[in-house]
């Protein structure tokens, strides 16, 4: 019973659907005329329905194919452009990586050369001090010989005086003994013998004194040449170090006086040697050499306190020292340091020995380290990502003190590096260039 009801419903639905199709596609006739003959082609609803389905299918397929073709063409063009752009960007990155590698290799070679030159300077200084010690020792020996010659001269003068007195006394005795010829002749013979002995001794002592004077003169000439050579080498070293201090933008006299303050009263006037003083020129040359060596030592102490290297092993400058457009508000401002660009967490190194006076956060500077190198020289390292030292800690040359970051008022990872001398900001690039000059010599 239920099966018959279902079949009846299906037939009813089919009948309604068939009726709708007939209404949409009524029976049509196509008139075909050939000459005078007329024939009719009868089309029922089923052929019309089939032709409609075929036309809709063909039209849909043609539209879909056209749209797909146009869209695929645009998509392929866009993809090809993206591939070209990616290739260009990749080539640019390869070129930048190659350039950075070349810069890194150049900086590495330069650091090795600078290290070798510093070792050579230290060896030359050591040799110079040893030579000076030997000269001082030889000078002491020369002074002893000179005093010996002076004593010998004095003894000769005393002997000559005694001989003259003896001659006078003998002459007196000769006049007193005129009565006794035998005695006088005997005394005369004795006097002549003693006089000959005295004259012979006097000639021998005079010859010995002349030999000592010649030896002393030769020794003084040799030592004078050595002292002049040492003075010239010292002056050359002083000129090189003074040139480095000047290249860094500082006053040589101010920096040296800051190392060893001078307390002597003012003196002057032309030099006029005292006549007849043995070794006077040698002593004056030694005094000049001692003064120049003292000045060289002061300069060397100054150089040990100057930050003459860059705080990063590899870097590029993103903002120079001086007037610039502020990176945040684009207004003119003064930049009392140099910004070194680099990768986040790149190690930051101290540029000279000193003592940490501040290590922490300081407002717009972010994480900052201040190092006092002595004599008013202070270096600052700002915008650090991490601080690796503490306040009061003693720092050696090129010691790792922090990691590069972007803390504080910053637009990205970089190191803000400052140098102050006696409270006055200085251009760090001048110090770095002066350091390269030192290491190249």
C-alpha positions in Angstrom: 0.0 0.0 0.0 2.8 2.4 1.0 4.8 1.5 -2.2 1.7 2.4 -4.4 1.4 5.8 -2.7 5.1 6.5 -3.3 4.8 5.6 -7.0 1.7 7.7 -7.4 3.6 10.8 -5.9 6.5 10.3 -8.2 4.2 10.1 -11.2 2.5 13.3 -10.0 5.8 15.2 -9.7 6.9 14.0 -13.2 3.5 15.1 -14.7 3.8 18.6 -13.2 7.4 18.9 -14.4 6.4 17.7 -17.9 3.6 20.2 -17.9 5.9 23.1 -17.0 8.4 22.1 -19.7 5.6 22.0 -22.3 4.5 25.4 -21.3 8.1 26.8 -21.6 8.8 24.9 -24.8 5.5 24.7 -26.7 5.4 22.7 -29.9 7.0 24.6 -32.8 7.1 24.1 -36.6 9.9 25.1 -38.9 8.7 25.9 -42.4 11.2 24.8 -45.1 10.4 26.0 -48.6 12.2 24.5 -51.6 11.1 26.1 -54.9 7.4 25.7 -54.7 7.4 22.9 -52.3 6.7 23.6 -48.7 7.6 21.2 -45.9 7.3 21.4 -42.2 9.7 20.3 -39.5 7.9 19.7 -36.2 9.9 20.3 -33.0 8.4 19.0 -29.8 9.3 20.1 -26.3 12.0 17.4 -25.8 14.3 18.5 -28.7 13.9 22.1 -27.7 14.8 21.3 -24.1 17.8 19.3 -25.3 19.0 22.1 -27.7 18.6 24.7 -24.9 20.6 22.6 -22.5 23.3 22.2 -25.2 23.4 25.9 -25.9 23.6 26.8 -22.2 26.4 24.3 -21.7 28.4 25.5 -24.7 27.9 29.2 -23.7 28.9 28.4 -20.1 32.0 26.5 -21.2 33.0 29.3 -23.6 32.6 32.0 -20.9 34.4 29.9 -18.3 37.3 29.1 -20.7 37.6 32.9 -21.6 37.6 34.1 -18.0 40.0 31.3 -16.9 42.4 32.2 -19.7 42.4 35.9 -18.9 42.7 35.3 -15.1 45.5 32.8 -15.6 47.4 35.2 -17.9 47.2 37.9 -15.2 48.2 35.5 -12.5 51.2 34.2 -14.5 52.3 37.8 -15.2 52.1 38.7 -11.5 54.0 35.6 -10.5 56.7 36.2 -13.1 57.1 39.8 -11.8 57.3 38.5 -8.2 60.0 36.0 -9.3 62.0 38.8 -11.0 61.7 41.0 -7.9 62.8 38.2 -5.6 65.8 37.4 -7.8 66.8 41.1 -7.8 66.4 41.3 -4.0 68.4 38.1 -3.6 71.2 39.4 -5.8 71.3 42.7 -3.8 71.6 40.7 -0.6 74.4 38.7 -2.0 76.2 41.9 -3.1 75.8 43.4 0.4 77.0 40.2 2.1 80.1 40.2 -0.2 80.8 43.8 0.6 80.5 43.2 4.4 82.8 40.2 4.1 85.4 42.3 2.3 85.1 45.1 4.9 85.4 42.6 7.7 88.5 41.0 6.2 90.0 44.5 5.7 89.4 45.5 9.3 90.8 42.2 10.5 94.0 42.7 8.5 94.3 46.3 9.8 93.9 45.2 13.4 96.6 42.5 13.0 99.0 45.2 11.5 98.2 47.6 14.3 98.9 44.9 16.9 102.2 44.1 15.3 103.2 47.8 15.2 102.3 48.3 18.9 104.6 45.3 19.8 107.4 46.9 17.7 107.0 50.2 19.6 107.1 48.5 22.9 110.3 46.6 21.9 111.9 49.9 20.7 111.0 51.6 23.9 112.6 48.7 25.9 115.7 48.8 23.8 116.0 52.6 24.2 115.7 52.4 28.0 118.4 49.6 28.1 120.7 51.7 26.0 120.1 54.7 28.3 121.0 52.6 31.3 124.2 51.5 29.7 125.1 55.0 28.7 124.5 56.2 32.3 126.7 53.4 33.6 129.5 54.3 31.2 129.1 57.9 32.2 129.7 57.0 35.8 132.9 55.2 34.7 133.9 58.2 32.7 133.3 60.5 35.7 135.5 58.2 37.8 138.3 58.3 35.2 138.0 62.1 35.0 138.4 62.4 38.8 141.4 60.1 38.6 143.0 62.3 36.0 142.3 65.4 38.1 143.9 63.7 41.2 146.9 62.7 39.1 147.3 66.4 38.0 147.1 67.5 41.5 149.8 65.0 42.6 152.0 66.1 39.7 151.7 69.7 40.8 152.6 68.8 44.4 155.6 66.8 43.1 156.8 69.7 40.9 156.5 72.0 43.8 158.5 69.7 46.0 161.1 69.4 43.3 161.4 73.1 42.9 161.7 73.5 46.7 164.4 70.8 46.7 166.2 72.6 43.9 166.1 75.8 45.9 167.3 74.1 49.0 170.1 72.4 47.0 171.2 75.7 45.5 171.3 77.2 49.0 173.4 74.3 50.2 175.7 74.8 47.2 176.5 78.3 48.2 176.9 77.4 51.9 179.4 74.6 51.1 181.8 76.5 48.9 184.5 75.9 51.4 184.4 72.2 51.2 184.8 71.4 47.5 184.7 67.6 48.0 181.5 68.0 49.9 180.1 70.4 47.4 181.0 68.2 44.5 179.4 65.2 46.2 176.3 67.2 47.0 176.2 68.5 43.5 176.3 65.0 42.1 173.6 64.0 44.4 171.5 67.0 43.5 171.9 66.4 39.8 171.0 62.8 40.2 167.9 63.7 42.2 167.0 66.4 39.7 167.3 64.0 36.8 165.2 61.4 38.5 162.6 64.1 39.3 162.6 65.3 35.7 162.2 61.8 34.4 159.4 61.2 36.8 157.7 64.5 35.8 158.0 63.6 32.1 156.5 60.1 32.8 153.6 61.6 34.8 153.0 64.3 32.1 152.9 61.6 29.4 150.5 59.5 31.5 148.3 62.6 32.1 148.3 63.3 28.3 147.2 59.7 27.6 144.5 59.9 30.1 143.2 63.2 28.6 143.2 61.6 25.1 141.3 58.6 26.4 138.9 60.8 28.2 138.4 63.0 25.0 137.8 59.9 22.9 135.4 58.4 25.4 133.5 61.7 25.6 133.3 62.0 21.8 131.9 58.4 21.6 129.4 59.0 24.4 128.4 62.3 22.9 127.6 60.7 19.6 125.5 58.0 21.4 123.6 60.6 23.4 122.9 62.7 20.3 121.6 59.6 18.5 119.4 58.7 21.5 118.1 62.3 21.6 117.2 62.2 17.9 115.4 58.9 18.3 113.6 60.2 21.3 112.6 63.4 19.5 111.3 61.3 16.6 109.1 59.2 19.0 107.9 62.4 20.7 106.9 63.9 17.3 105.0 60.8 16.3 103.1 60.7 19.6 102.4 64.5 19.6 101.1 64.1 16.0 98.6 61.4 17.3 97.4 63.6 20.1 96.9 66.5 17.7 95.1 64.3 15.2 92.7 63.4 18.0 91.8 67.1 18.3 93.6 67.7 21.7 96.3 70.1 23.0 99.6 68.3 23.6 100.7 70.6 26.4 97.3 70.4 28.2 97.3 66.5 28.0 100.9 66.1 29.1 100.6 68.6 32.0 97.5 66.7 33.1 99.8 63.6 33.5 102.7 65.2 35.4 102.0 68.7 36.7 105.1 70.9 36.5 106.0 72.7 39.7 109.4 74.2 38.7 109.7 78.0 38.8 110.3 79.7 35.4 113.9 80.0 34.2 115.6 80.9 30.9 118.3 82.9 29.1 121.0 81.9 26.5 123.3 79.0 27.2 127.0 80.0 27.6 129.3 77.1 28.6 131.8 77.7 31.4 135.3 77.6 30.0 137.7 75.0 31.2 135.1 72.6 32.6 135.8 69.1 31.4 132.7 67.1 30.2 130.5 70.3 30.1 129.0 69.5 26.7 128.4 65.9 27.7 126.6 66.9 30.8 124.4 69.5 28.9 123.5 66.9 26.3 122.6 64.4 29.0 120.4 67.1 30.7 118.6 67.6 27.3 118.2 63.9 26.8 116.8 63.4 30.3 114.3 66.2 29.7 113.2 64.7 26.3 112.9 61.2 27.8 110.8 62.6 30.6 108.5 64.2 28.0 108.4 61.0 26.1 107.4 59.1 29.2 104.6 61.6 29.8 103.3 61.2 26.3 103.4 57.4 26.6 101.3 57.6 29.8 98.9 59.9 27.9 98.6 57.5 25.0 97.8 54.7 27.4 94.7 56.6 28.5 93.4 57.7 25.1 90.6 55.6 23.4 92.2 55.2 20.0 90.2 52.1 18.7 86.7 51.5 17.6 84.3 49.9 20.2 83.1 47.3 17.7 85.1 44.8 15.6 82.7 45.3 12.6 80.5 48.3 12.1 79.1 51.0 9.8 78.4 54.6 10.7 74.7 55.5 10.8 75.0 59.1 12.2 78.2 61.3 12.4 79.3 63.7 15.1 77.9 67.3 14.9 74.8 68.9 13.5 72.1 66.6 12.1 68.4 66.1 11.5 66.9 64.3 14.6 65.9 60.7 13.5 62.6 61.0 15.4 61.2 64.5 14.9 63.4 65.5 11.8 64.5 68.8 13.5 68.0 70.2 13.6 70.0 69.1 16.6 73.6 68.6 17.9 74.9 65.0 18.0 77.8 64.8 20.5 78.8 61.3 19.5 78.9 58.8 16.7 76.3 56.1 16.0 77.7 52.7 14.9 75.2 50.4 13.2 75.4 46.7 13.8 73.6 43.4 14.6 71.6 43.1 17.8 73.7 41.7 20.7 77.0 42.4 18.9 79.8 42.5 21.6 80.9 46.1 22.6 84.5 46.6 23.8 86.3 49.2 25.9 88.5 51.5 23.9 91.1 52.2 26.6 91.9 51.0 30.2 89.9 52.8 32.9 87.3 52.5 35.7 83.6 52.2 35.3 81.9 55.3 36.9 78.3 54.5 35.7 76.6 51.3 34.6 72.8 51.3 34.3 69.8 53.0 32.7 69.8 56.7 32.1 66.6 57.9 30.5 66.9 58.6 26.7 70.4 57.0 26.6 68.9 53.7 27.7 71.4 51.3 29.1 74.7 53.2 29.3 78.2 52.6 30.5 80.6 55.4 31.4 84.4 54.7 31.8 86.9 57.2 33.3 90.3 56.7 31.6 92.0 59.3 33.8 93.2 62.9 33.2 89.6 64.0 32.4 89.1 61.5 29.5 85.7 59.8 29.6 84.0 57.4 27.1 80.3 56.6 27.0 78.5 53.6 25.4 74.7 54.1 25.1 71.5 52.2 23.9 73.0 48.8 25.0 70.9 45.7 25.1 72.9 44.3 28.0 75.5 45.6 30.5 78.3 43.2 31.4 80.3 45.3 34.0 79.6 47.0 37.3 80.2 50.5 38.7 83.7 50.8 40.2 85.1 47.9 38.1 88.6 48.3 36.6 88.5 47.7 32.9 91.4 46.7 30.6 92.1 47.6 27.0 89.5 46.2 24.5 87.6 44.3 27.2 84.1 43.1 26.5 81.7 45.4 28.5 78.2 45.0 26.9 76.0 44.0 24.0 74.7 46.3 21.2 71.0 47.1 21.5 68.2 49.6 21.0 67.3 50.8 24.5 66.2 54.3 25.3 65.4 56.9 22.6 66.4 54.8 19.6 65.1 53.9 16.1 66.9 50.5 15.9 69.9 48.5 17.0 73.0 50.7 17.2 75.8 52.0 19.6 75.9 55.6 20.6 79.6 56.3 21.4 80.9 59.5 23.0 84.3 60.8 24.2 84.7 63.7 26.6 88.0 65.4 27.5 87.9 67.8 30.6 84.1 68.0 30.2 84.3 68.9 26.5 82.7 66.6 23.9 85.2 65.4 21.2 84.7 63.7 17.8 85.3 60.0 18.3 86.2 59.5 14.6 89.3 61.7 15.1 90.5 59.4 17.9 89.9 56.3 15.7 91.8 57.8 12.8 94.7 58.8 15.1 94.8 55.2 16.4 95.1 53.9 12.9 98.0 56.2 12.3 99.7 54.9 15.5 99.3 51.3 14.4 100.5 51.9 10.9 103.8 53.4 12.0 
